[in-house]
Amino acid sequence: MYRHICFRLFGIAIFICVSCVHHQNFSLHEDRLVANMWNNHKEIISRILNYQVRGAIIYMINNQRKVYVPFIWTQDHDNSHIKLFNVFGSTIISISVENGVVSILSIISRQNNDLKNEIQKWFMMMDISYFLEQLQQWIIGLPNSGEEYNLNAIGCLSHINYYHKKKKISIYYRDYYANSIPILPKVLDIYCDQYCIRLVINNWNIR
């Protein structure tokens, strides 16, 4: 009888542990604590209107890397300017979003046709204007209106889900600059079907 009870308790303990790992369930006290941290964090990063981000975009299909592209993202209120570079530091694509209008300047030479084709695949799959508009929020760690999201233990986003034109888009925040004030994303993955864009942010400059 005692052994049977021990086995039952052991099974319940394993179930609770697995649930916590996979679903990030928090106790009532932890829920309130995380919610308060999120509300404070959200208020702070919502004020960020001007910044520059340097890093790399890793484009993957079925979790296999296809393209690695350094980038600089400059945000000035609602206007964005993104530059993608080759390994030699030369600009290959320049993207501007001003007053909701997207302009794409391709400076890719014939030697970079593979890279151009991969980037064009992503642009064709996504509504690029809408995608960049959403990315203005995601990159600083904010969800857009109507998006489902989960929080991590430090009160920041861990996962976002949303649907656009019958496509499910999932964003996973893999890492943060947890010691910075405010806390800002370091690595995030954006999934659509079998495609993934990983943003690795090496430097934040809040203006």
C-alpha positions as semicolon CSV with decimal commas, in nm:
position;residue;x (nm);y (nm);z (nm)
1;M;0,000;0,000;0,000
2;Y;0,278;0,244;0,100
3;R;0,472;0,160;-0,218
4;H;0,159;0,210;-0,429
5;I;0,101;0,556;-0,277
6;C;0,467;0,649;-0,334
7;F;0,444;0,551;-0,700
8;R;0,127;0,756;-0,741
9;L;0,287;1,060;-0,577
10;F;0,597;1,015;-0,791
11;G;0,382;1,003;-1,105
12;I;0,193;1,316;-1,002
13;A;0,522;1,495;-0,932
14;I;0,656;1,405;-1,278
15;F;0,332;1,524;-1,439
16;I;0,354;1,858;-1,260
17;C;0,719;1,904;-1,359
18;V;0,649;1,821;-1,724
19;S;0,352;2,057;-1,728
20;C;0,565;2,340;-1,592
21;V;0,836;2,283;-1,850
22;H;0,612;2,260;-2,153
23;H;0,337;2,504;-2,064
24;Q;0,524;2,747;-1,838
25;N;0,246;2,732;-1,580
26;F;0,298;2,970;-1,290
27;S;0,143;2,974;-0,944
28;L;-0,113;3,244;-0,869
29;H;0,154;3,453;-0,695
30;E;0,398;3,402;-0,985
31;D;0,122;3,489;-1,234
32;R;0,068;3,822;-1,063
33;L;0,440;3,886;-1,034
34;V;0,501;3,808;-1,403
35;A;0,197;4,015;-1,506
36;N;0,323;4,313;-1,305
37;M;0,673;4,279;-1,452
38;W;0,522;4,258;-1,802
39;N;0,304;4,566;-1,752
40;N;0,602;4,768;-1,629
41;H;0,826;4,637;-1,907
42;K;0,561;4,700;-2,174
43;E;0,514;5,058;-2,056
44;I;0,889;5,125;-2,080
45;I;0,952;4,971;-2,423
46;S;0,634;5,127;-2,566
47;R;0,813;5,460;-2,533
48;I;1,097;5,348;-2,762
49;L;1,042;5,528;-3,091
50;N;1,395;5,581;-3,222
51;Y;1,662;5,313;-3,230
52;Q;1,923;5,139;-3,441
53;V;1,980;4,764;-3,437
54;R;2,279;4,579;-3,580
55;G;2,290;4,206;-3,624
56;A;2,234;3,922;-3,869
57;I;1,940;3,758;-4,042
58;I;1,960;3,380;-4,078
59;Y;1,711;3,244;-4,330
60;M;1,626;2,875;-4,287
61;I;1,408;2,618;-4,460
62;N;1,316;2,309;-4,255
63;N;1,566;2,425;-3,991
64;Q;1,856;2,417;-4,238
65;R;2,042;2,742;-4,290
66;K;2,017;2,882;-4,642
67;V;2,131;3,243;-4,608
68;Y;2,325;3,449;-4,352
69;V;2,295;3,825;-4,401
70;P;2,424;4,105;-4,174
71;F;2,176;4,391;-4,134
72;I;2,123;4,736;-3,986
73;W;1,770;4,845;-3,887
74;T;1,711;5,214;-3,817
75;Q;1,374;5,317;-3,672
76;D;1,253;5,678;-3,658
77;H;0,901;5,681;-3,512
78;D;0,687;5,498;-3,774
79;N;0,953;5,505;-4,046
80;S;1,199;5,219;-4,092
81;H;1,515;5,179;-4,294
82;I;1,676;4,837;-4,328
83;K;2,001;4,756;-4,504
84;L;2,120;4,403;-4,581
85;F;2,488;4,342;-4,650
86;N;2,705;4,073;-4,805
87;V;3,005;3,921;-4,628
88;F;3,226;4,201;-4,766
89;G;3,011;4,472;-4,607
90;S;2,856;4,596;-4,932
91;T;2,483;4,681;-4,932
92;I;2,282;4,427;-5,129
93;I;1,927;4,539;-5,045
94;S;1,793;4,859;-4,894
95;I;1,434;4,867;-4,766
96;S;1,254;5,182;-4,654
97;V;0,912;5,214;-4,495
98;E;0,785;5,572;-4,486
99;N;0,425;5,663;-4,409
100;G;0,327;5,301;-4,467
101;V;0,484;5,287;-4,815
102;V;0,754;5,024;-4,871
103;S;1,040;5,093;-5,111
104;I;1,287;4,816;-5,195
105;L;1,612;4,897;-5,370
106;S;1,794;4,586;-5,491
107;I;2,167;4,629;-5,535
108;I;2,239;4,259;-5,579
109;S;2,486;4,171;-5,851
110;R;2,461;3,863;-6,071
111;Q;2,712;3,688;-5,848
112;N;2,449;3,692;-5,570
113;N;2,158;3,537;-5,758
114;D;2,112;3,258;-5,501
115;L;2,078;3,512;-5,222
116;K;1,843;3,725;-5,431
117;N;1,622;3,426;-5,510
118;E;1,596;3,324;-5,143
119;I;1,505;3,677;-5,035
120;Q;1,248;3,707;-5,313
121;K;1,088;3,379;-5,201
122;W;1,032;3,526;-4,856
123;F;0,897;3,853;-4,998
124;M;0,654;3,661;-5,222
125;M;0,538;3,437;-4,938
126;M;0,480;3,727;-4,699
127;D;0,288;4,048;-4,742
128;I;0,615;4,238;-4,700
129;S;0,453;4,574;-4,621
130;Y;0,236;4,419;-4,348
131;F;0,523;4,203;-4,222
132;L;0,759;4,500;-4,178
133;E;0,486;4,697;-4,002
134;Q;0,443;4,414;-3,749
135;L;0,818;4,369;-3,715
136;Q;0,852;4,725;-3,585
137;Q;0,683;4,599;-3,267
138;W;0,822;4,246;-3,253
139;I;1,183;4,354;-3,273
140;I;1,157;4,551;-2,947
141;G;0,955;4,274;-2,779
142;L;0,597;4,398;-2,813
143;P;0,295;4,211;-2,953
144;N;0,064;4,381;-3,199
145;S;-0,306;4,427;-3,139
146;G;-0,505;4,103;-3,139
147;E;-0,204;3,871;-3,124
148;E;-0,189;3,578;-2,882
149;Y;0,123;3,580;-2,669
150;N;0,295;3,404;-2,379
151;L;0,531;3,549;-2,120
152;N;0,850;3,410;-1,973
153;A;0,962;3,413;-1,609
154;I;1,122;3,760;-1,638
155;G;0,802;3,923;-1,762
156;C;0,897;3,945;-2,131
157;L;0,749;3,785;-2,441
158;S;0,837;3,422;-2,503
159;H;0,602;3,342;-2,793
160;I;0,355;3,516;-3,027
161;N;0,098;3,357;-3,259
162;Y;-0,107;3,532;-3,523
163;Y;-0,277;3,463;-3,855
164;H;-0,250;3,669;-4,171
165;K;-0,413;3,568;-4,499
166;K;-0,477;3,218;-4,360
167;K;-0,110;3,174;-4,274
168;K;0,001;3,109;-3,918
169;I;0,299;3,317;-3,809
170;S;0,483;3,219;-3,490
171;I;0,750;3,427;-3,321
172;Y;0,975;3,275;-3,055
173;Y;1,200;3,489;-2,838
174;R;1,504;3,269;-2,778
175;D;1,720;3,509;-2,580
176;Y;1,722;3,857;-2,426
177;Y;1,976;4,110;-2,307
178;A;1,846;4,046;-1,957
179;N;2,096;4,280;-1,787
180;S;2,012;4,581;-2,005
181;I;1,765;4,852;-1,907
182;P;1,516;4,806;-2,059
183;I;1,542;4,433;-2,133
184;L;1,562;4,392;-2,511
185;P;1,552;4,091;-2,747
186;K;1,876;3,925;-2,852
187;V;1,753;3,632;-3,065
188;L;1,407;3,579;-3,213
189;D;1,275;3,328;-3,467
190;I;0,987;3,406;-3,703
191;Y;0,820;3,096;-3,851
192;C;0,583;3,067;-4,146
193;D;0,521;2,716;-4,278
194;Q;0,862;2,552;-4,321
195;Y;1,039;2,887;-4,345
196;C;1,215;3,062;-4,060
197;I;1,388;3,396;-4,027
198;R;1,616;3,422;-3,723
199;L;1,715;3,769;-3,610
200;V;2,036;3,774;-3,409
201;I;2,079;4,120;-3,258
202;N;2,437;4,209;-3,172
203;N;2,388;4,571;-3,073
204;W;2,107;4,803;-2,961
205;N;2,134;5,180;-2,982
206;I;1,831;5,352;-2,828
207;R;1,810;5,716;-2,933
